[in-house]
Structures are given as structure tokens and as C-alpha cells.
């Protein structure tokens, strides 16, 4: 039983790449905000206040997303596979309240 060094190195490289991408994405998100990727096919990045996560309408959206899609977010942020205009309408209502 031996150690497979090439596969360990490959895994380490993948982890470092993911961490660097995540750090790069987080570095331009202002304090008190979160990156959200929205879109059905092509995703657009939005930066929204964390306070939205406590709003009942946003919580309802997140609960529906969890039931339908689970919690796999490969882009390093919260992924919402809905139409952009629907998300913009929701955030506009949250911003006004």
C-alpha cells in the first residue's frame, strides 16, 4: 500500500485554486454585504446587504431554493438560479422597506 503523490498534489492544487478564487471574490465585497450570483443559465454577480438575509421575503426565496436546488454553490457565493429581473424586483422592494 503506497501513497499516490501525484493525486495528493493535484488535490492540493485544486484546493489552493478554489481558495484563491474565493479570496479574490470576497476581497471586493464591502463589509456587511454578500456576493450573490443570479441567473438561470448565465449568472450575473450582485452584491447585496447581509440585512436582506433576515427579511421574510428573502428568507422565503432562500427556503424555496434550498428545497429545489440544495446548497451546492460552485461560484463561491450564493447562487440563485432565477431570472435576473425577478431578483432585481425583489431587492428593489427590500431596499424600499
C-alpha atoms as an extended CHARMM CRD file, in Angstrom:
* protein
*
        97  EXT
         1         1  UNK       CA              0.0000000000        0.0000000000        0.0000000000  PROA      1               0.0000000000
         2         2  UNK       CA              1.6950000000        3.1760000000       -1.1740000000  PROA      2               0.0000000000
         3         3  UNK       CA              0.9560000000        6.8640000000       -1.2180000000  PROA      3               0.0000000000
         4         4  UNK       CA             -0.0690000000        8.3370000000       -4.5500000000  PROA      4               0.0000000000
         5         5  UNK       CA              1.8400000000       11.5920000000       -4.5220000000  PROA      5               0.0000000000
         6         6  UNK       CA              0.5830000000       12.9330000000       -7.8790000000  PROA      6               0.0000000000
         7         7  UNK       CA             -3.0750000000       12.6510000000       -6.8070000000  PROA      7               0.0000000000
         8         8  UNK       CA             -2.3330000000       14.3340000000       -3.4790000000  PROA      8               0.0000000000
         9         9  UNK       CA             -0.5660000000       17.1830000000       -5.2750000000  PROA      9               0.0000000000
        10        10  UNK       CA             -3.4380000000       17.5520000000       -7.7100000000  PROA      10              0.0000000000
        11        11  UNK       CA             -5.9250000000       17.7620000000       -4.8450000000  PROA      11              0.0000000000
        12        12  UNK       CA             -3.7830000000       20.3330000000       -3.0420000000  PROA      12              0.0000000000
        13        13  UNK       CA             -3.5180000000       22.4390000000       -6.2130000000  PROA      13              0.0000000000
        14        14  UNK       CA             -7.2900000000       22.3210000000       -6.6770000000  PROA      14              0.0000000000
        15        15  UNK       CA             -7.8740000000       23.3800000000       -3.0620000000  PROA      15              0.0000000000
        16        16  UNK       CA             -5.4220000000       26.2880000000       -3.3920000000  PROA      16              0.0000000000
        17        17  UNK       CA             -7.0380000000       27.3830000000       -6.6470000000  PROA      17              0.0000000000
        18        18  UNK       CA            -10.5070000000       27.3540000000       -5.0810000000  PROA      18              0.0000000000
        19        19  UNK       CA             -9.2410000000       29.2670000000       -2.0490000000  PROA      19              0.0000000000
        20        20  UNK       CA             -7.5520000000       31.9180000000       -4.1870000000  PROA      20              0.0000000000
        21        21  UNK       CA            -10.6710000000       32.3650000000       -6.3280000000  PROA      21              0.0000000000
        22        22  UNK       CA            -12.7990000000       32.6210000000       -3.2120000000  PROA      22              0.0000000000
        23        23  UNK       CA            -10.4530000000       35.1570000000       -1.6240000000  PROA      23              0.0000000000
        24        24  UNK       CA            -10.4100000000       37.2150000000       -4.8330000000  PROA      24              0.0000000000
        25        25  UNK       CA            -14.2190000000       37.2170000000       -4.9860000000  PROA      25              0.0000000000
        26        26  UNK       CA            -14.5350000000       38.1530000000       -1.3250000000  PROA      26              0.0000000000
        27        27  UNK       CA            -11.9520000000       40.9340000000       -1.4770000000  PROA      27              0.0000000000
        28        28  UNK       CA            -14.2010000000       43.2760000000       -3.4740000000  PROA      28              0.0000000000
        29        29  UNK       CA            -17.3210000000       42.6540000000       -1.3910000000  PROA      29              0.0000000000
        30        30  UNK       CA            -17.8170000000       45.5200000000        1.0950000000  PROA      30              0.0000000000
        31        31  UNK       CA            -18.1430000000       44.7300000000        4.7650000000  PROA      31              0.0000000000
        32        32  UNK       CA            -21.7480000000       43.8810000000        5.6310000000  PROA      32              0.0000000000
        33        33  UNK       CA            -22.5430000000       42.5740000000        2.1310000000  PROA      33              0.0000000000
        34        34  UNK       CA            -22.6060000000       39.2170000000        0.3570000000  PROA      34              0.0000000000
        35        35  UNK       CA            -21.9760000000       38.1860000000       -3.2500000000  PROA      35              0.0000000000
        36        36  UNK       CA            -24.9730000000       36.5960000000       -4.9500000000  PROA      36              0.0000000000
        37        37  UNK       CA            -24.9240000000       35.0040000000       -8.4110000000  PROA      37              0.0000000000
        38        38  UNK       CA            -28.2620000000       35.2450000000      -10.1890000000  PROA      38              0.0000000000
        39        39  UNK       CA            -29.4490000000       33.7450000000      -13.4590000000  PROA      39              0.0000000000
        40        40  UNK       CA            -30.9020000000       30.6330000000      -14.9860000000  PROA      40              0.0000000000
        41        41  UNK       CA            -28.1440000000       29.8890000000      -17.4850000000  PROA      41              0.0000000000
        42        42  UNK       CA            -25.6470000000       32.7330000000      -17.4660000000  PROA      42              0.0000000000
        43        43  UNK       CA            -25.1430000000       34.1230000000      -13.9810000000  PROA      43              0.0000000000
        44        44  UNK       CA            -24.5980000000       37.7590000000      -13.0560000000  PROA      44              0.0000000000
        45        45  UNK       CA            -22.9470000000       38.7670000000       -9.8080000000  PROA      45              0.0000000000
        46        46  UNK       CA            -24.7760000000       41.0800000000       -7.4060000000  PROA      46              0.0000000000
        47        47  UNK       CA            -23.5520000000       42.3990000000       -4.0740000000  PROA      47              0.0000000000
        48        48  UNK       CA            -26.3820000000       42.7910000000       -1.5680000000  PROA      48              0.0000000000
        49        49  UNK       CA            -26.5070000000       43.8280000000        2.0980000000  PROA      49              0.0000000000
        50        50  UNK       CA            -26.4210000000       40.9950000000        4.6190000000  PROA      50              0.0000000000
        51        51  UNK       CA            -29.5230000000       42.5270000000        6.2110000000  PROA      51              0.0000000000
        52        52  UNK       CA            -31.5160000000       41.0950000000        3.2800000000  PROA      52              0.0000000000
        53        53  UNK       CA            -30.8610000000       37.6300000000        4.7140000000  PROA      53              0.0000000000
        54        54  UNK       CA            -33.1760000000       38.4630000000        7.6280000000  PROA      54              0.0000000000
        55        55  UNK       CA            -36.0390000000       39.8400000000        5.5300000000  PROA      55              0.0000000000
        56        56  UNK       CA            -39.0160000000       37.4220000000        5.3250000000  PROA      56              0.0000000000
        57        57  UNK       CA            -39.2930000000       37.6940000000        1.5150000000  PROA      57              0.0000000000
        58        58  UNK       CA            -35.6120000000       36.8760000000        1.0250000000  PROA      58              0.0000000000
        59        59  UNK       CA            -35.7680000000       34.0490000000        3.5820000000  PROA      59              0.0000000000
        60        60  UNK       CA            -38.7620000000       32.6230000000        1.7110000000  PROA      60              0.0000000000
        61        61  UNK       CA            -36.7730000000       32.7510000000       -1.5470000000  PROA      61              0.0000000000
        62        62  UNK       CA            -33.8040000000       31.0020000000        0.0830000000  PROA      62              0.0000000000
        63        63  UNK       CA            -36.0550000000       28.3050000000        1.5480000000  PROA      63              0.0000000000
        64        64  UNK       CA            -37.5990000000       27.6260000000       -1.8750000000  PROA      64              0.0000000000
        65        65  UNK       CA            -34.1240000000       27.4810000000       -3.4250000000  PROA      65              0.0000000000
        66        66  UNK       CA            -32.9410000000       25.0260000000       -0.7780000000  PROA      66              0.0000000000
        67        67  UNK       CA            -35.8770000000       22.7210000000       -1.4400000000  PROA      67              0.0000000000
        68        68  UNK       CA            -35.4950000000       22.8900000000       -5.2050000000  PROA      68              0.0000000000
        69        69  UNK       CA            -31.7190000000       23.0590000000       -5.7470000000  PROA      69              0.0000000000
        70        70  UNK       CA            -29.9120000000       22.3000000000       -2.4780000000  PROA      70              0.0000000000
        71        71  UNK       CA            -26.8360000000       24.1650000000       -1.2570000000  PROA      71              0.0000000000
        72        72  UNK       CA            -24.2020000000       23.4920000000       -3.9390000000  PROA      72              0.0000000000
        73        73  UNK       CA            -22.6470000000       26.8700000000       -4.8250000000  PROA      73              0.0000000000
        74        74  UNK       CA            -19.6560000000       26.3070000000       -7.1310000000  PROA      74              0.0000000000
        75        75  UNK       CA            -19.1220000000       30.0040000000       -7.8680000000  PROA      75              0.0000000000
        76        76  UNK       CA            -18.0030000000       30.8310000000       -4.3260000000  PROA      76              0.0000000000
        77        77  UNK       CA            -21.1070000000       32.7790000000       -3.4250000000  PROA      77              0.0000000000
        78        78  UNK       CA            -24.7940000000       32.2010000000       -3.0370000000  PROA      78              0.0000000000
        79        79  UNK       CA            -26.2360000000       31.0220000000       -6.3590000000  PROA      79              0.0000000000
        80        80  UNK       CA            -29.8370000000       31.8670000000       -7.1960000000  PROA      80              0.0000000000
        81        81  UNK       CA            -30.9290000000       30.1970000000      -10.4570000000  PROA      81              0.0000000000
        82        82  UNK       CA            -33.8250000000       32.5860000000      -11.0800000000  PROA      82              0.0000000000
        83        83  UNK       CA            -34.3480000000       35.2760000000      -13.6870000000  PROA      83              0.0000000000
        84        84  UNK       CA            -32.3870000000       38.4540000000      -13.0380000000  PROA      84              0.0000000000
        85        85  UNK       CA            -35.4370000000       40.7020000000      -13.3500000000  PROA      85              0.0000000000
        86        86  UNK       CA            -37.2590000000       38.7090000000      -10.6540000000  PROA      86              0.0000000000
        87        87  UNK       CA            -34.2950000000       39.0850000000       -8.3010000000  PROA      87              0.0000000000
        88        88  UNK       CA            -33.9430000000       42.8150000000       -9.0850000000  PROA      88              0.0000000000
        89        89  UNK       CA            -37.6490000000       43.3610000000       -8.3460000000  PROA      89              0.0000000000
        90        90  UNK       CA            -37.2950000000       41.5520000000       -5.0160000000  PROA      90              0.0000000000
        91        91  UNK       CA            -34.2040000000       43.5090000000       -3.9650000000  PROA      91              0.0000000000
        92        92  UNK       CA            -35.8200000000       46.7990000000       -5.0370000000  PROA      92              0.0000000000
        93        93  UNK       CA            -38.7820000000       46.0250000000       -2.7410000000  PROA      93              0.0000000000
        94        94  UNK       CA            -36.4060000000       45.1070000000        0.0940000000  PROA      94              0.0000000000
        95        95  UNK       CA            -34.4310000000       48.3100000000       -0.4150000000  PROA      95              0.0000000000
        96        96  UNK       CA            -37.5930000000       50.4240000000       -0.1370000000  PROA      96              0.0000000000
        97        97  UNK       CA            -38.7480000000       48.7420000000        3.0790000000  PROA      97              0.0000000000
